[in-house]
Amino acid sequence: MSAPVTTELFTKVSTGRASADVVAQIHAALQSGQLSPGDRLPPERELAAQLGVSRVTVRDALRVLEANGLVAIRVGAHGGAFVTAPEPDHVSEGLANLLMMSQVSPADITEARMVFELGALKLVCERATSDDLAALTEICDRSEHALRQGTFDVALSAEFHIRLAQSSHNVAISLVTEAFQEPMLRSLVKAKAIDPHMGDPGVHEHRRLVAAIADGDVRGAKRVMRQHLGRTAQRIRSEKPARRTPRADGMG
């Protein structure tokens, strides 16, 4: 069991925004390496004395840190506040919330995906395993089945792109792509509203991407991805429903 950090890492804070200042000081200690995962923070009473605040304020700050996945509160004789490494879900959820709360537009999301996903393809082509290729192919199979059944959902497209990022075997790329999931879905929903038949070419391009990745063809994969995301970006920018030529039987 780790002994509590005894060095006085913290300084007294102003009473105006005491809880936020406590959180900021602990964040700074984490970023500087003075605190590491597994370290036990000083007891509430000692922290309150170092920071010049009440134990209630310390408790509030610890709750914020716990909610952010930076501190684990344990009870009992060997309990206390322990520094933890944030779980990947915590990180991606925080970024996803930031994107949503900032009201990032679907066009901005699609442009960001163009930069990010194109850049990740080199690693995907180099590192994708047979299991990765099988998983991507299975998503394509389900997507094609859904198209035939008339039940295609853009969530399948988002699932493909998230699994594609995981095939880079780079945790940072996977986390950022997962954080884009909800904004990505919103942009895809908007694109589908403009062109209800976007799934047909999209799934075909997914197949071509898998084939290029299997061949280790970075240039070919980027060409397909540029076409794939570029069409989505063009739809969103136009914001006009795609016009279809009426069928002879009058259906559509």
ABEGO torsion letter per residue (X at the ends): XBBBBABBABBBBBAABAAAAAAAAAAAAAAAGABBBGBBBBBAAAAAAAAGBBAAAAAAAAAAAAAAGABBBBBEAABEBBBBBBBAAAAAAAAAAAAAAAGBBAAAAAAAAAAAAAAAAAAAAAABBAAAAAAAAAAAAAAAAAAAAGABBAAAAAAAAAAAAAAAGBAAAAAAAAAAAAAAAAAAAAAAAABAAAAAAAAAAAAAAAAAAAAGBAAAAAAAAAAAAAAAAAAAAAGBBBBBBBBAAGBX
